[in-house]
Amino acid sequence: MGNYHSSLERLHQLYPKLIDLKLDRLVRLLDALGNPQWRLPPVLHVAGTNGKGSVCAFASTMAQAAGLRAHVYTSPHLVRFNERIRLAGALVDDDALSDALDEIERVNQANQITVFEAITAAAFLLFAATPADICIVEVGLGGRFDATSVVRPAACAITAISMDHQEFLGDTLGAIAAEKAGILRAGVPAVVGWQAPEAMAAITHEAHGLDAPLLRRGHEWQVTETAEGMDFNGIALPRPALAGAHQLENAGIAMTALAAAGFSLPASAQAQGLQSVHWPARLQRLTGRLVALLPAGSELWLDGAHNPGGASALAAQLQAWSGPTTLLLGMKQSKDVAEFIRIIQPHAAEIFAVAEPGQHLALPVAQIIQAADDAARPGPDVRGALAQVMAPGRVLICGSLYLAGEVLKLDE
C-alpha cells in the first residue's frame, strides 16, 4: 500500500499536458481494468459552466436524506484531494485511494495518461467495488471529450453555461454549449437550467438528434422564490442552505434530474436535503481565523466564482445584500479578469487584488490592478488585504476555486 501523493506525482510525469480532451487513452486503460464504468449504480451526469458542483451537492444530500447511498465524483478539490471522491456518502480514505491509484499505475504500465484521466479511472474502480444506489458524476471540463463522458447515464443535467475555457471549447456560447451537450445520450432524459438563447439552441439541436427528452426550466419544470423559501413544481419547500438566488435553480435541476433518473424522493427528503446541504466556497460564510483580522462586527464570505456567469451571480447577490461589500479578488492566469471585474465592480465598495503563495497559476496582483484600470488596490495577499479594512462591514473573497482552497486552509 503506497502513498497516494507519490502516485499522483508519478502520474503527472506520464503526459506532457495537464488537459488534452481525447478519450483514447482512458478507453484503453478502462478496458484493461475490466471497464468498471459499466458496473456503476444509476449515474447522474452533470455538465455546465457554473453550478455543477452545487447540483451534485444537492442531489447527493437529498438522496442520502431519502436513505440512498450516493457515490459522488467532483473536481477540483479545495483542501484535501480526497474531496473529489465520495464513496456511499463518505470521503474516500487515504488507504483506499492509495490502493486504487496503485492499481491504475500497475495496469496502465507507464503508458501516456493525463492525471485527470487516471483519477477518473480510479474513481470508477472504487465506485464499482463499493455498493451504492446512485452515482453522481460531475464533468471536469466541457463534456463531449471529458474523461467522465465514458459513463452510461440514467439522466444528464446541464447547468448555466457561460464563456469559459474558450481555448478548449470554442469562442462562442453556442460552441461551448454544443461541447457540454456532448454528454447527452440517445433516449436519456436531459435536465437543463436557464440558458441564453444561443446556448439553448445548441443543446436543443444535440438533444433532438439523439431523441433525448429535454426537461427545461420554465417549461417542463418550474422553480420560484417565495417569502417562506421556494416553490418547486407547486411544492412548497424551504430555502436552500446554500446562499444566493442562483441556488434555487441548482436545487431545481437536482430534484428534476433525480426524478428523471428514476428516484422519486419524498418532499420530506427534498426539504431535508435543501436545509442540510453543504458545499464549500459557494457563498460560504467564514467563521474561523480570518474574520478575526477584521474589525469587530464584520462578516467574511468566500465564493469560487471565476468567470462571467459566476460574476453575474455574485453581482446579483451584492445587490440583494444591504450595505456595501468589499471584494478581495484573486484569479487564475487563464481567466478573463477584465470581464469579471467589469461585471462586478459597479456593485463593490472597494476591490483588493490578492494572490496567495500556494495558489495554482495565480494571476499576479499587478495584472489584476491593471485589468481594473487601477480601481483595485494591492492586498497583496488575503491577510494583508483584510488588515487594510478599517471599518466593520462585509468582505467577500472571490475569483478562483484555487484561491478558495488556500483561504480555507488559512481559516482553519
JOZIQUI-V378847 format. One record per backbone hydrogen bond with DSSP energy under -1.0 kcal/mol. NH is the residue of the N-H (numbers start at 1). CO is the residue of the C=O. E is the energy in kcal/mol with one decimal. If there is no record, write none. Layout:
nh->{NH,NH}
co->{CO,CO}
e->{E,E}
//
This chain:
nh->{7,8,9,10,11,12,13,14,22,27,28,29,30,31,32,33,34,35,38,39,44,45,46,47,49,50,55,56,57,58,59,60,61,62,63,64,65,66,67,68,71,72,73,74,83,84,85,86,87,89,90,92,97,98,99,100,101,102,103,104,105,106,107,108,109,111,118,119,120,121,122,123,124,125,126,127,128,129,133,134,135,136,137,138,139,144,149,151,154,155,156,157,158,159,168,169,170,176,177,178,179,180,181,182,183,184,187,188,190,191,192,193,200,201,202,203,204,205,206,207,208,209,212,215,217,218,219,220,221,224,226,230,231,232,233,235,237,241,247,248,250,251,252,253,254,255,256,257,258,259,260,261,262,263,265,270,271,272,273,274,275,276,277,284,286,289,293,294,298,299,301,302,303,304,311,312,313,314,315,316,317,318,319,320,321,326,327,328,329,330,333,335,337,340,341,342,343,344,345,347,348,349,352,353,354,355,359,362,363,368,369,370,371,372,373,374,375,377,379,385,386,387,388,389,395,396,397,398,399,404,405,406,407,408,409,410,411}
co->{3,4,5,6,7,8,10,11,20,23,24,25,26,27,28,29,31,30,35,36,135,155,137,157,160,160,51,52,53,54,55,56,57,58,59,60,61,62,64,63,134,86,136,84,80,81,82,72,90,70,87,85,93,94,95,96,97,98,99,100,101,102,103,104,105,108,114,115,116,117,118,119,120,121,122,123,124,125,69,69,42,71,44,73,46,179,146,148,43,43,189,45,191,47,165,165,166,172,173,174,175,176,177,179,180,181,210,185,213,156,215,158,196,197,198,199,200,201,202,203,204,205,207,190,192,221,216,216,216,231,229,237,224,235,222,232,230,274,244,245,246,247,248,249,250,251,252,253,254,255,256,257,259,258,263,266,267,268,269,270,271,272,273,302,300,411,290,291,295,393,395,284,397,281,307,308,309,310,311,312,313,314,315,316,317,394,350,396,352,398,361,332,335,336,337,338,339,340,341,344,345,325,327,377,329,380,356,359,331,364,365,366,367,368,370,369,372,351,353,381,382,383,385,386,299,326,301,328,305,400,401,402,403,404,405,406,407}
e->{-1.8,-2.3,-2.1,-2.2,-2.5,-1.9,-1.3,-1.6,-2.2,-2.7,-2.0,-2.0,-3.2,-2.2,-1.8,-1.5,-1.2,-3.5,-1.7,-2.1,-2.7,-2.2,-2.8,-3.1,-2.1,-2.1,-2.5,-2.3,-2.3,-2.9,-2.9,-2.5,-2.4,-2.6,-2.3,-2.4,-1.9,-1.3,-1.6,-2.6,-2.7,-2.1,-2.5,-2.0,-1.8,-2.0,-1.6,-2.7,-3.1,-1.6,-2.0,-2.6,-2.4,-2.7,-2.6,-2.2,-2.4,-2.4,-2.1,-2.1,-2.5,-2.5,-2.6,-2.7,-1.6,-1.5,-2.2,-2.7,-2.5,-2.3,-2.2,-2.5,-2.3,-2.2,-2.4,-2.9,-2.5,-1.1,-2.6,-1.7,-2.8,-3.0,-2.7,-2.9,-2.9,-2.0,-2.0,-1.6,-3.0,-1.5,-2.4,-2.2,-2.8,-2.5,-1.9,-2.3,-1.8,-2.2,-2.5,-2.2,-1.8,-2.2,-2.6,-1.0,-1.4,-1.8,-1.4,-2.0,-3.0,-2.7,-2.8,-2.2,-2.6,-2.4,-1.4,-2.2,-2.8,-2.2,-1.9,-2.6,-2.7,-1.8,-2.5,-3.0,-1.9,-2.8,-1.9,-1.1,-1.7,-2.1,-2.0,-2.7,-2.9,-2.6,-1.6,-1.9,-3.1,-3.0,-1.5,-1.5,-1.6,-2.3,-2.3,-2.8,-2.1,-2.5,-2.5,-2.7,-2.4,-1.9,-2.3,-1.9,-1.5,-2.8,-1.2,-1.9,-2.8,-2.4,-2.5,-2.4,-2.0,-1.6,-1.3,-2.7,-2.9,-1.5,-2.1,-1.5,-1.5,-2.5,-2.9,-2.2,-2.6,-2.5,-2.7,-2.2,-1.8,-2.3,-2.7,-2.1,-1.6,-2.7,-1.9,-1.8,-2.2,-2.7,-3.2,-2.7,-3.0,-2.1,-2.4,-1.6,-1.7,-2.1,-2.6,-2.3,-1.9,-1.9,-3.0,-1.7,-1.7,-2.7,-2.8,-3.3,-2.5,-1.7,-1.7,-1.3,-3.4,-1.5,-2.3,-2.2,-2.2,-1.4,-1.7,-2.6,-1.5,-2.5,-2.9,-2.4,-2.6,-1.9,-1.2,-1.2,-2.2,-2.9,-2.7,-2.6,-1.3,-2.1,-2.0,-1.6,-2.5,-2.6,-1.6,-2.1,-1.9}
//
